[in-house]
């Protein structure tokens, strides 16, 4: 899928086809100003909280949205209304693939594993099982990190492969870079 909302060189661009989707159009239409600054802020919020390629993706999920609210609106107290929440859900539906869902689930599991490492208590473990489990898990972290890196790369490849030309046409074999022609 071609991105409906893109951030290029710090400029948010809205593809015309995005504004025929009711959830995005309603945000655009309710901003009566000529510059559409509020609509652009709200769409930027949706992009950064939802898009897989957002620069905020690397923030922990517990702090991501408050950082985005502060950076876009200048305050953490701002909260999205139902129109914005509905538009976020629509954006998620339009861009999410099975591999993205798997990556999100794996990242969620890694957060839980991280909490395990933070909270393990060796002082209550008289038999030393907690320490042995901890050491065994640490030994396997390298494989986990490599696996996550491979999964992220596959998702990014999938995203770049899904990019289409206007009108839904596809890129011809000669238009691909030589290393991707097969």
C-alpha positions in Angstrom: 0.0 0.0 0.0 1.2 3.4 -0.8 1.5 5.6 2.3 -1.5 7.8 2.7 0.3 10.1 5.1 4.1 10.5 4.7 6.8 12.5 6.4 9.6 13.5 4.0 12.2 16.1 4.9 10.2 17.1 8.0 7.2 17.9 5.8 4.0 16.0 6.3 2.2 15.2 3.0 -1.3 14.0 2.7 -2.0 12.0 -0.4 -5.2 13.1 -2.2 -6.6 9.6 -1.9 -6.4 9.9 1.9 -8.9 12.7 1.9 -11.6 10.5 0.3 -11.5 8.2 3.3 -14.1 9.5 5.7 -12.1 9.1 8.9 -9.3 11.4 7.5 -11.7 13.7 5.6 -13.6 14.5 8.7 -10.5 15.8 10.4 -9.5 17.8 7.4 -13.0 19.3 7.0 -13.5 20.3 10.6 -10.4 22.6 10.4 -11.9 25.7 8.8 -8.6 27.6 8.6 -6.9 28.2 5.2 -3.6 26.7 6.4 -5.2 23.6 7.9 -2.6 23.7 10.7 -4.8 21.9 13.2 -5.7 19.2 10.7 -2.1 18.7 9.9 -1.1 18.5 13.5 -3.8 15.9 14.1 -2.8 13.9 11.1 0.8 14.1 12.2 -0.2 12.7 15.5 -2.0 9.9 13.8 1.0 9.2 11.6 3.5 9.2 14.4 1.4 7.1 16.8 0.4 4.6 14.1 2.8 4.3 11.2 5.4 1.6 11.3 8.0 4.0 9.8 7.6 6.8 12.3 10.7 8.0 14.0 8.8 7.6 17.4 8.6 3.8 16.8 11.8 3.4 18.9 10.2 4.9 22.0 8.8 2.5 24.6 5.0 2.2 24.1 4.3 3.5 27.6 6.0 6.9 26.8 5.6 7.1 23.0 2.2 8.9 22.9 3.0 11.5 25.6 6.3 12.3 23.8 4.4 12.7 20.5 1.7 14.9 22.1 4.4 17.1 23.6 6.4 17.4 20.4 3.4 18.1 18.1 1.0 20.0 20.4 3.5 21.4 22.9 1.7 19.8 25.8 1.3 16.4 27.3 -2.2 17.1 28.5 -3.7 17.2 25.0 -5.8 14.1 24.3 -7.3 12.8 21.1 -11.0 12.9 20.6 -13.2 10.1 19.1 -12.6 11.4 15.5 -8.8 11.1 16.0 -9.1 7.7 17.7 -11.3 6.4 14.8 -8.8 7.8 12.2 -6.0 6.1 14.1 -7.8 2.8 13.9 -8.5 3.2 10.2 -4.8 4.0 9.5 -3.8 0.9 11.5 -6.2 -1.2 9.4 -4.9 0.2 6.1 -1.2 -0.3 6.8 -1.0 -3.4 9.0 0.2 -6.7 7.6 0.5 -10.1 9.3 4.3 -9.7 9.6 3.8 -6.3 11.3 1.4 -7.8 13.7 3.9 -10.6 14.5 6.6 -8.0 15.0 4.4 -6.0 17.4 3.6 -9.1 19.3 7.3 -10.1 19.5 8.2 -6.6 20.8 5.4 -6.8 23.4 6.9 -10.1 24.5 10.4 -8.6 24.7 9.0 -5.8 26.9 7.7 -8.5 29.3 11.1 -10.3 29.2 12.8 -7.0 29.9 10.6 -6.6 33.0 11.6 -10.1 34.1 15.3 -9.2 33.9 14.6 -6.0 35.9 12.5 -7.7 38.6 14.3 -11.0 39.2 15.1 -11.4 42.9 18.0 -13.6 43.6 17.8 -13.1 47.4 14.6 -15.2 47.8 16.0 -18.1 45.7 17.7 -20.5 48.1 18.2 -23.3 45.5 19.8 -21.0 42.9 17.2 -21.7 40.2 16.4 -18.1 39.5 20.1 -17.3 39.0 20.5 -20.4 36.7 17.4 -19.4 34.7 18.7 -15.8 34.5 22.1 -16.9 33.1 20.5 -19.3 30.6 18.2 -16.5 29.4 21.0 -14.0 29.1 23.0 -16.5 26.9 20.1 -16.7 24.5 19.5 -12.9 24.2 21.9 -12.6 21.3 19.8 -15.0 19.2 16.7 -13.1 20.2 18.2 -9.7 19.1 19.3 -11.2 15.8 15.9 -12.7 15.2 14.2 -9.4 16.0 16.5 -7.6 13.6 15.7 -10.1 10.8 12.0 -9.7 11.5 12.2 -5.9 11.4 14.2 -6.1 8.1 11.6 -8.4 6.6 8.8 -6.0 7.6 10.7 -3.0 6.1 11.3 -5.0 2.9 7.6 -5.8 2.7 6.8 -2.1 3.1 9.1 -1.1 0.3 7.8 -3.9 -1.9 4.3 -2.8 -1.4 4.9 0.7 -2.7 2.9 1.2 -5.9 2.8 3.7 -8.6 -0.2 6.1 -9.0 -3.2 4.4 -10.5 -2.4 1.1 -9.0 0.1 0.0 -11.7 3.1 -1.9 -10.8 6.8 -1.3 -11.5 8.0 -3.1 -14.6 11.0 -5.5 -14.4 13.3 -3.0 -16.2 12.4 -0.3 -13.7 13.7 -2.3 -10.8 17.3 -1.9 -9.7 19.5 -4.6 -11.3 19.9 -6.5 -7.9 16.1 -6.9 -7.6 15.3 -8.0 -11.1 15.7 -11.7 -10.4 
